[in-house]
Amino acid sequence: MTIIVLFGAPGSGKGTQGALIAEKYGYLHLSTGLMLRDEVKKGSTLGKEIDKYISNGDLVPNEMMCDILREELKTYIHEKGIIFDGFPRTIPQAEFLDKTLQEMGLKIDLMVNIEADKEILINRLVRRGTLSHRSDDTQETILKRLKIYDRESKPIIDYYKKTNRYNSVISINSIEDTFNDIVTLIDKIRK
């Protein structure tokens, strides 16, 4: 099984690229953001708890996120490949993912950081919020999420650099150009 982690700030294009990769290679696109929003829509006790964090632009606590993901992973053990989109977002989550995959006899084959300037990210998120009416895409929440990303998530880059799994693509051109850059990286690990 091929395991890919798509990483980047909110609005970098992880979801778009994850869907394109899944379609091209037949991999499972595991969007934790979508998974969490689906749980909120169900109106479950867990969903209500998650909604408190998401609506405020906060990260779901590590322990809660890891528990949710651990259960999800058990159901996908026979997939051809998995693309993680939106996970890990903190060092403890990255360590959890490595440990959990190792216990399953798996490992992360590729980590791709999708980079874009802050101004581009804000414009994309504002546009997305207008189109999709997502509660976490308001101007105030976007700025808060980007600050949290800088503080909590950016350190993951060094974590993956230390283990030689870090790769980076720039997401300022077209979706297709970014996708082609990612495909080049994936094709290298598939040989």
N, C-alpha and C positions, 0 to 999 in steps of 0.2 A: 504494500500500500504506500502510495506517495502522500506525504503530509506537507502542506504548504501553509505558512502563516503570512497573511496579508496584513501589513501594519501601516499606520499613517494617522495623521490627525483627522478629526471629524471633517468630512467634506473632501477628503483626498481622492475618493473614488474607489475605495475598497469594495463596496457592494457591487458597483458596476463591473469592476474587473473580476471579482469573484464569480459573478454570474457568467461572464464571457469565458473564463477559464473552465468552469464546470461544464459548459456546453461543448467546448472544443475537446476536452479530454475525458468527459464522462465521469468527472469527480463530483463528490458531494460538496455543495457550497453551504457551509455551516456558519450562518450569520448570527452571532450572538445577539446583536441588536434586534433583529427580526424575531428571534426566539423569545427574547424578553418582552417585546411589544405584543407578541401573540399571547403570552401568559397574562399580560395586563388585560387584553381584550376578553379573555375567558372570565375575568372577574373573580378569579380564585383568591384565596387568602394570600398565597405567594405573589400573585399578580398585583394585588393591592399594595403589598410591601414594596415590590419592584417599582411600581408607579411613583411612589414617594420619592425615590432616588432619581428616576429618569426625568420626571417633570421639573425637578429642580436643577437638572443639568449635572447631577452628581453621578459618580460611578457606583454601580451596585457593589456592596462590600465583597472583598475577596472570597471569604468563606462561602457566602451565599452563591456567588458566581461559580466557584469551583464545584460546589455540590450539584448545581444544575448541570454543568458541563459533564461531570463524571457520569451522571445518569444518561445523558444524551450519547456520549461516546460508546457506551455499552451496546447501543442499538445499531451502531454503524461499523462494527468491527470487520464486516465483510465487504466494505466498499472498495472500489478500485483506488480511490484517493479521496482525501478530505482537504478542503480549503477552509482554514480558520479565518474568519473575517470579524474583527472586533474583539478578538481574544488571542493572546493575553493583552491586558492593558496595564498591568503592573508587574514588577519583578516577582512578587510572590505568585502571581498567576502564571508567569513564564516558568518558574521553578516547578509549580504544580503540574503544568502541562508536560514538561520534560519527564517528570517522575511518573505520571500516570501513563504516558505513552510507553515509557520504558517497561513498566509493569505489564503492558499489553504486548511487549516485544516489538514496539514501533519507535520511530524517532522522527523528528522534524527534518525533512530533506531540504527545505528552502524557506527562508524568511525574506520577504520583499517589503521594503519600506517605500511606500508611494509618497513622494514629496511634492509639496506645493507651497507657494508663498501664502502668508497669513491672509492677505487681502483677497486672493483667489478663493481661499477656503471660506471666508466670511461671505463673499458674494454667492458662492455655490450653495451654502447652507441657507442663506436668506431666500434664494430662489426656490430651493427644495421645500422650505417651510411654507412658502406661498402656494406652491403647487400641491403639496401633499397634506397641508394642514397639520404637520407633526408638532406636537406640543413642545418638543425639545429643540425646535428650530426657530426660536424667537431671537431677536438681536441680543437681548440680555443673557439668555441661556447659552447662546453660541459663544459669546465672549467668555462666559464662565467655563464652558466645556473646553475651550482652547487653553485657558489658564491651567485647568486640571490636567490636560494632555501634557503641557510643558512640564508640570511638576511631577506627575505620577507616571506617565506613559513614556515620555522621551528617554528616560534611563534604560528602557528595554533595548534601545539601539546598542548601547555598550555591552549589555548582556549577550546579545547575539553576535556582536563583533568578536568578543573574546572566544567564542566557540566556532568561529569561521563559518557561520551560517547566514551572515548578514549580506544582503544585496539591496540596491537602491535603484529606483527609476524616478524620473521627473514627470509629474503630471501637470504640465502646463500646456502641452499641445493637445492634439485630438485624443479622444478615447481610443481610437484605433492605434495611434502611435504608441501610447502607453501600453496597450495590450500587446502589441508586437514586441516591445522591449521585455515584457514579462514572459512572453512565449519563448523568447530566446533563452532566458534564464531557465525556464522549465525544461526546455529541450536538452540543455546541457546536463541536467541531473538525471534525465531519463535514459541517457546513453549507457 
